[in-house]
Amino acid sequence: MSRKQMHLAAHFPGVNNTTVWADPRSGSQIEFSSFEHLARTAERGLFDFFFLAEGLRLREHKGRIHDLDVVGRPESLTVLGALAAVTEHLGLAATVNATFNEPYELARRFATLDHLSGGRAAWNVVTSSDAFTGENFRRGGFLDRADRYPRAAEFLDAARQLWDSWTPDGIPRPFAHRGRHFDIAGEFTLPRSPQGHPVVIQAGDCDEGREFAARAADVVFTRRSSLEDGRAFYADVKRRLAKYGRTPDDLKIMPGAGVVLGDTAAEAQERAAEIRRQQTSPQTALLTLEQIWGVDLSGYDPDGPLPDIDPVADPALTQGRTRRGDTVVIAEKWRALSREKGLSIRETVIEAGGRQSFVGTPEAVAAELDAFVRREAADGFILVPHLTPGGLDEFVDRVVPLLQERGAFRTEYRGTTLRAHLGLPDPAGDG
């Protein structure tokens, strides 16, 4: 039996506090050279794909533009189209919202990228019920939360119908889709791409999101805090596939992860602690707590205890940020953590809010990553560096060779499309 191979992807650091902008090595968020550097590094490391997040409106906190957003965020498909010209093998994944777009337009844009890149495009399907963001769009943007996933599922079905509307030998056929959310008919302008359809990524973690992924996605981007948590999520999502006629290999589960390296374990832990403190300034700690408590906490000391007041059940202090879940439940968990470990506000935010991280020597990190995959807590990882654009350089130089020595990661690209990199079957179509 051959050894299971790990999949790796690179997430371009975004406009959030996990990116350390104060570091002298930090570069531009919008200059093409930054995107190119990270993409070339990922391809040098034989990664599966390069991943861009999406921001459709500058977030606000207490009625003001959030400082971490003022650098802006370019439109993803335009950036990836440019990256297609300076890469050969690397997959190119864009996060695009299914709530604020239409199937024909978006299917055409992704099909174009798939052709330009020779079959390397991927779509991270996200949804929103956020009327604040929707104010930027002609429809006003409001969508009931209960309608998010049904609309996204129908959107994806319509897009796949468009991608399949040309026969495999290049003959266009009319399409027609009639559904609750979309009623469209006509002719699509592009033949099937080299990989049939763009790869579909899904990032929802709720029960609806897991079911949507099992039914329709090729990759799941998730956040898991431990090996045990990862194994439980992995088993839950994989077991849902059979009802849709799919096998466990048809869906890759790739949690987001940060990596901090050192020549010794102690040095790595010291570096990780300093990075976390840079990611969570006193101001960021209070802002994060305000998003949970839903009230102004500017009078509190970040180095003091958590508030003894009850949080607001449905906070509206922050606009344009994805909700973290039940904030009352989260507040109680954070209070328990703070009491157990004697943590201040800032220390609690650092402890509770950190992304799954692998910290240690290159040898230890390679072994731990491999263990997650072998023990079915993940099929691979989407690495989220804390620096733009050089945050992956050390990992590619020091960890990738060790993964290759272990037989856990490829030593060359063996296909030309993203589906080939991920070991996914090409869509059958209805030729």
C-alpha positions as CSV (number, residue, x, y, z in Angstrom):
1,M,0.0,0.0,0.0
2,S,1.5,3.4,-1.1
3,R,2.0,6.1,1.5
4,K,-0.7,8.8,1.7
5,Q,0.6,12.0,0.1
6,M,0.1,15.3,1.8
7,H,-1.5,18.3,-0.1
8,L,-0.2,21.8,0.6
9,A,-1.6,25.2,-0.4
10,A,-0.5,28.8,0.2
11,H,-2.9,31.5,1.6
12,F,-1.9,35.1,0.7
13,P,-1.8,37.0,4.1
14,G,-4.9,39.2,4.3
15,V,-6.1,42.3,6.0
16,N,-6.4,41.0,9.5
17,N,-4.4,40.9,12.7
18,T,-2.7,37.6,11.9
19,T,-0.5,39.5,9.4
20,V,2.3,41.3,11.1
21,W,2.5,44.5,9.1
22,A,5.0,46.1,11.6
23,D,7.7,43.7,10.7
24,P,10.4,45.3,8.6
25,R,10.2,42.4,6.1
26,S,6.5,43.0,5.5
27,G,5.7,44.2,2.0
28,S,2.7,45.6,0.1
29,Q,-0.8,44.1,0.2
30,I,-1.6,45.2,-3.3
31,E,1.5,45.4,-5.5
32,F,1.8,42.6,-8.0
33,S,5.3,41.8,-6.9
34,S,4.0,40.6,-3.5
35,F,1.5,38.2,-5.1
36,E,4.2,37.0,-7.5
37,H,6.8,36.3,-4.8
38,L,4.4,34.2,-2.7
39,A,3.1,32.3,-5.7
40,R,6.6,31.6,-7.1
41,T,7.6,30.3,-3.6
42,A,4.6,28.0,-3.4
43,E,5.3,26.6,-6.9
44,R,9.0,26.1,-6.0
45,G,7.7,24.1,-3.0
46,L,5.5,22.1,-5.4
47,F,2.3,23.3,-3.6
48,D,-1.1,22.3,-5.0
49,F,-2.6,25.8,-5.1
50,F,-2.3,29.5,-4.2
51,F,-5.3,30.9,-2.3
52,L,-6.8,34.4,-2.2
53,A,-9.4,35.6,0.3
54,E,-12.1,38.2,-0.5
55,G,-13.1,41.5,0.9
56,L,-16.1,43.2,-0.5
57,R,-16.3,46.2,1.8
58,L,-14.0,47.9,4.3
59,R,-15.0,46.6,7.8
60,E,-16.1,49.0,10.4
61,H,-15.9,49.0,14.2
62,K,-17.8,51.4,16.3
63,G,-18.8,53.3,13.2
64,R,-15.3,53.8,11.9
65,I,-13.2,52.1,9.2
66,H,-11.2,49.3,10.9
67,D,-7.5,50.2,10.7
68,L,-6.5,46.8,9.4
69,D,-8.6,47.3,6.3
70,V,-7.3,50.6,5.0
71,V,-4.7,49.0,2.7
72,G,-7.5,47.5,0.6
73,R,-7.8,44.3,-1.2
74,P,-7.7,43.8,-5.0
75,E,-10.2,41.7,-7.0
76,S,-9.0,38.1,-6.9
77,L,-9.7,36.8,-10.4
78,T,-7.7,39.7,-11.9
79,V,-4.7,39.0,-9.7
80,L,-4.9,35.3,-10.5
81,G,-5.1,35.9,-14.2
82,A,-1.8,37.8,-14.0
83,L,-0.3,35.0,-11.9
84,A,-1.3,32.5,-14.5
85,A,1.3,34.1,-16.8
86,V,4.2,33.7,-14.3
87,T,3.5,30.2,-13.0
88,E,3.3,26.8,-14.8
89,H,1.8,24.3,-12.4
90,L,0.4,26.1,-9.3
91,G,-3.4,26.0,-8.9
92,L,-5.0,29.4,-8.6
93,A,-7.9,29.7,-6.1
94,A,-10.2,32.7,-5.7
95,T,-12.7,33.3,-2.9
96,V,-15.9,34.7,-4.6
97,N,-19.2,35.3,-2.9
98,A,-22.2,33.4,-4.2
99,T,-24.6,35.9,-2.7
100,F,-23.4,39.0,-4.6
101,N,-22.8,37.5,-8.0
102,E,-24.8,35.8,-10.8
103,P,-24.1,32.3,-12.2
104,Y,-23.5,33.2,-15.9
105,E,-21.1,36.0,-15.2
106,L,-19.1,34.1,-12.6
107,A,-19.0,30.8,-14.5
108,R,-17.6,32.7,-17.5
109,R,-14.9,34.4,-15.4
110,F,-13.8,31.2,-13.8
111,A,-13.9,29.3,-17.1
112,T,-11.7,32.1,-18.6
113,L,-9.1,31.7,-15.8
114,D,-9.2,27.9,-16.2
115,H,-8.4,28.2,-19.9
116,L,-5.8,30.9,-19.5
117,S,-4.0,28.8,-16.8
118,G,-4.3,25.4,-18.6
119,G,-6.8,24.0,-16.1
120,R,-5.5,25.4,-12.8
121,A,-8.5,27.4,-11.5
122,A,-10.4,26.9,-8.3
123,W,-13.4,28.7,-6.7
124,N,-13.8,29.0,-2.9
125,V,-17.5,29.4,-2.6
126,V,-18.6,31.6,0.2
127,T,-22.0,33.0,1.2
128,S,-23.2,36.0,3.2
129,S,-26.4,37.3,4.8
130,D,-24.7,40.6,5.5
131,A,-26.7,43.6,4.5
132,F,-23.8,45.9,5.5
133,T,-21.7,44.4,2.7
134,G,-24.6,44.2,0.4
135,E,-25.0,48.0,0.4
136,N,-22.2,48.0,-2.1
137,F,-24.4,46.1,-4.6
138,R,-27.5,47.1,-6.5
139,R,-29.7,44.5,-4.9
140,G,-29.0,45.8,-1.4
141,G,-27.5,42.5,-0.6
142,F,-29.8,41.3,2.2
143,L,-30.3,37.5,2.2
144,D,-31.9,35.6,5.0
145,R,-29.4,33.4,6.7
146,A,-31.6,30.3,6.0
147,D,-31.3,31.1,2.3
148,R,-27.5,31.3,2.1
149,Y,-26.7,27.7,1.4
150,P,-29.7,26.9,-0.7
151,R,-28.8,29.8,-3.0
152,A,-25.2,28.8,-3.1
153,A,-26.1,25.2,-3.9
154,E,-28.3,26.3,-6.8
155,F,-25.7,28.8,-7.9
156,L,-23.1,26.1,-8.1
157,D,-25.5,23.7,-9.9
158,A,-26.2,26.4,-12.5
159,A,-22.5,27.2,-13.0
160,R,-21.7,23.5,-13.6
161,Q,-24.6,23.3,-16.0
162,L,-23.0,26.2,-17.9
163,W,-19.5,24.5,-17.9
164,D,-21.1,21.3,-19.2
165,S,-23.1,23.0,-21.9
166,W,-20.4,22.4,-24.5
167,T,-19.8,18.8,-25.6
168,P,-16.3,17.4,-25.0
169,D,-15.6,17.7,-28.7
170,G,-16.3,21.4,-28.7
171,I,-19.9,21.8,-29.8
172,P,-21.9,24.5,-28.0
173,R,-25.5,23.7,-26.9
174,P,-28.2,25.9,-25.4
175,F,-28.6,25.8,-21.6
176,A,-31.6,26.5,-19.4
177,H,-31.8,26.5,-15.6
178,R,-35.1,27.0,-13.8
179,G,-35.0,27.2,-10.0
180,R,-36.1,29.1,-7.0
181,H,-33.2,31.6,-7.1
182,F,-32.2,31.6,-10.8
183,D,-34.1,31.5,-14.0
184,I,-31.6,31.7,-16.9
185,A,-31.3,30.4,-20.4
186,G,-29.1,31.0,-23.4
187,E,-25.7,29.9,-24.7
188,F,-22.4,29.8,-22.9
189,T,-19.4,31.4,-24.6
190,L,-16.6,29.0,-23.7
191,P,-15.9,25.3,-24.3
192,R,-15.0,22.9,-21.5
193,S,-11.6,23.7,-19.9
194,P,-8.7,21.3,-19.6
195,Q,-9.9,20.1,-16.2
196,G,-13.6,20.1,-17.1
197,H,-14.7,22.3,-14.2
198,P,-12.7,24.6,-11.8
199,V,-12.0,22.9,-8.5
200,V,-14.6,23.9,-5.9
201,I,-13.5,24.8,-2.4
202,Q,-15.8,25.4,0.6
203,A,-15.1,27.0,3.9
204,G,-18.2,26.6,6.0
205,D,-17.9,24.8,9.3
206,C,-21.6,24.6,10.5
207,D,-23.7,21.6,9.8
208,E,-25.1,23.2,6.6
209,G,-21.6,23.9,5.4
210,R,-20.5,20.4,6.0
211,E,-23.4,19.0,4.1
212,F,-22.8,21.4,1.3
213,A,-19.2,20.3,1.1
214,A,-20.1,16.6,1.1
215,R,-22.5,17.2,-1.7
216,A,-20.7,19.6,-4.0
217,A,-17.1,20.6,-2.9
218,D,-13.7,19.2,-3.9
219,V,-11.8,20.8,-1.0
220,V,-12.8,21.9,2.5
221,F,-10.9,24.8,4.1
222,T,-11.4,24.6,7.8
223,R,-10.0,25.6,11.2
224,R,-9.2,22.9,13.7
225,S,-7.5,23.4,17.0
226,S,-6.1,20.0,17.8
227,L,-5.4,16.5,16.4
228,E,-8.5,15.1,18.1
229,D,-10.7,17.9,16.8
230,G,-9.4,17.4,13.4
231,R,-10.0,13.7,13.4
232,A,-13.6,14.3,14.5
233,F,-14.3,16.8,11.8
234,Y,-12.6,14.7,9.2
235,A,-14.6,11.6,10.1
236,D,-17.9,13.6,10.2
237,V,-17.5,15.2,6.8
238,K,-16.1,12.1,5.0
239,R,-19.0,9.9,6.3
240,R,-21.5,12.2,4.6
241,L,-20.1,11.6,1.1
242,A,-21.6,8.2,0.5
243,K,-25.2,9.5,0.4
244,Y,-24.2,11.6,-2.6
245,G,-22.5,8.7,-4.4
246,R,-19.0,10.0,-3.6
247,T,-15.9,8.3,-2.1
248,P,-13.7,9.7,0.7
249,D,-11.0,10.5,-1.9
250,D,-13.4,12.8,-3.8
251,L,-13.1,15.5,-1.1
252,K,-9.8,16.8,0.4
253,I,-9.9,18.3,3.9
254,M,-7.3,21.0,4.3
255,P,-7.3,23.1,7.6
256,G,-5.6,26.4,7.7
257,A,-2.3,26.4,9.7
258,G,0.5,28.6,10.7
259,V,4.1,27.4,11.0
260,V,6.9,28.8,13.2
261,L,10.4,27.3,12.9
262,G,13.5,27.4,15.0
263,D,16.8,25.7,15.2
264,T,15.7,24.3,18.6
265,A,12.3,23.7,20.2
266,A,12.9,26.5,22.7
267,E,13.8,29.0,19.9
268,A,10.7,28.1,17.9
269,Q,8.5,28.6,21.0
270,E,10.1,32.0,21.7
271,R,9.6,33.1,18.1
272,A,5.9,31.9,18.2
273,A,5.2,33.8,21.4
274,E,6.7,37.0,19.9
275,I,4.7,36.6,16.7
276,R,1.5,36.1,18.6
277,R,2.2,39.2,20.6
278,Q,2.8,41.1,17.4
279,Q,-0.5,39.8,16.0
280,T,-2.4,40.8,19.0
281,S,-1.5,44.3,20.1
282,P,-3.3,45.8,23.2
283,Q,-5.7,47.6,20.9
284,T,-6.4,44.5,18.8
285,A,-7.0,42.5,22.0
286,L,-9.7,45.0,23.1
287,L,-11.2,45.2,19.7
288,T,-11.5,41.4,19.5
289,L,-13.1,41.3,22.9
290,E,-15.6,44.0,21.9
291,Q,-16.6,41.8,18.9
292,I,-17.5,39.0,21.4
293,W,-19.0,41.2,24.2
294,G,-20.8,43.5,21.8
295,V,-20.1,46.6,23.9
296,D,-17.5,49.4,24.1
297,L,-14.7,48.1,26.3
298,S,-12.2,50.9,25.7
299,G,-12.1,51.7,29.5
300,Y,-10.7,48.2,30.2
301,D,-7.0,47.4,30.7
302,P,-5.8,44.9,28.1
303,D,-3.4,43.6,30.7
304,G,-6.2,43.3,33.3
305,P,-9.0,40.7,33.8
306,L,-11.8,40.0,31.4
307,P,-15.1,42.0,31.9
308,D,-17.4,40.7,34.6
309,I,-20.4,42.1,32.6
310,D,-22.6,39.8,30.4
311,P,-22.1,40.0,26.7
312,V,-24.8,41.2,24.3
313,A,-26.4,38.2,22.7
314,D,-26.3,39.6,19.1
315,P,-23.6,42.2,18.9
316,A,-23.6,44.8,16.1
317,L,-20.5,46.8,17.1
318,T,-18.5,45.4,14.1
319,Q,-19.8,45.5,10.5
320,G,-18.5,43.4,7.7
321,R,-16.8,40.6,9.7
322,T,-18.0,37.0,9.7
323,R,-19.8,36.2,12.9
324,R,-17.8,33.9,15.2
325,G,-20.8,31.9,16.4
326,D,-22.8,32.1,19.6
327,T,-21.0,35.0,21.4
328,V,-22.5,34.3,24.8
329,V,-21.1,30.7,24.6
330,I,-17.7,32.0,23.4
331,A,-17.5,34.5,26.2
332,E,-18.1,31.8,28.8
333,K,-15.4,29.6,27.3
334,W,-12.9,32.5,27.3
335,R,-13.8,33.3,30.9
336,A,-13.2,29.7,31.9
337,L,-9.8,29.7,30.0
338,S,-8.8,33.0,31.7
339,R,-9.7,31.7,35.2
340,E,-7.9,28.3,34.6
341,K,-4.7,29.8,33.4
342,G,-4.8,33.2,35.1
343,L,-4.7,35.1,31.8
344,S,-5.3,38.8,31.1
345,I,-7.5,40.1,28.3
346,R,-4.6,40.2,25.9
347,E,-3.3,36.8,27.0
348,T,-6.7,35.3,26.7
349,V,-7.2,36.6,23.1
350,I,-3.8,35.3,22.2
351,E,-4.5,31.8,23.7
352,A,-8.0,31.5,22.4
353,G,-7.8,33.2,19.0
354,G,-4.7,31.6,17.5
355,R,-4.9,29.6,14.3
356,Q,-3.8,26.0,14.4
357,S,0.0,26.3,14.5
358,F,2.9,23.9,14.2
359,V,5.8,25.2,16.2
360,G,9.3,23.5,16.4
361,T,12.3,22.5,14.5
362,P,11.9,21.7,10.8
363,E,12.2,18.0,11.7
364,A,9.5,18.2,14.4
365,V,7.1,20.2,12.2
366,A,7.5,17.8,9.3
367,A,6.8,14.9,11.6
368,E,3.7,16.5,13.1
369,L,2.3,17.6,9.8
370,D,2.8,14.0,8.5
371,A,1.1,12.6,11.7
372,F,-2.0,14.7,11.1
373,V,-2.4,13.3,7.6
374,R,-1.5,9.7,8.5
375,R,-4.0,9.7,11.5
376,E,-6.8,11.2,9.2
377,A,-7.1,14.6,10.8
378,A,-6.4,16.2,7.5
379,D,-5.5,15.5,3.9
380,G,-3.2,18.4,3.8
381,F,-2.9,22.1,4.9
382,I,-3.5,25.6,3.7
383,L,-0.5,27.5,5.1
384,V,-1.3,31.0,6.3
385,P,2.0,32.9,6.9
386,H,2.3,35.9,9.1
387,L,4.4,37.9,6.7
388,T,3.7,39.3,3.2
389,P,5.2,38.2,0.8
390,G,8.2,36.1,2.2
391,G,6.4,34.2,4.9
392,L,6.6,30.8,3.1
393,D,10.3,31.0,2.1
394,E,11.6,29.2,5.2
395,F,9.0,26.5,5.1
396,V,9.7,25.7,1.5
397,D,13.5,25.7,2.1
398,R,13.6,23.8,5.4
399,V,10.4,21.7,5.8
400,V,9.4,20.6,2.3
401,P,12.7,18.6,1.7
402,L,12.1,16.8,5.0
403,L,8.5,15.9,4.0
404,Q,9.9,14.6,0.7
405,E,12.5,12.5,2.5
406,R,9.7,10.9,4.6
407,G,7.8,10.0,1.4
408,A,4.9,12.2,2.5
409,F,5.0,14.9,-0.3
410,R,5.6,14.9,-4.0
411,T,9.1,15.5,-5.5
412,E,7.7,16.7,-8.8
413,Y,4.4,17.7,-10.4
414,R,3.0,14.7,-12.2
415,G,0.1,16.4,-13.9
416,T,-0.8,19.7,-15.5
417,T,-4.2,20.5,-13.9
418,L,-5.1,21.3,-10.3
419,R,-7.4,18.3,-10.3
420,A,-4.4,16.2,-11.2
421,H,-2.4,17.7,-8.3
422,L,-5.2,16.9,-5.9
423,G,-5.9,13.5,-7.2
424,L,-9.5,14.4,-8.1
425,P,-11.4,12.8,-11.0
426,D,-12.3,15.0,-14.0
427,P,-16.1,15.8,-14.1
428,A,-17.9,13.4,-16.4
429,G,-20.1,16.1,-17.9
430,D,-23.2,15.0,-19.8
431,G,-21.4,15.0,-23.3
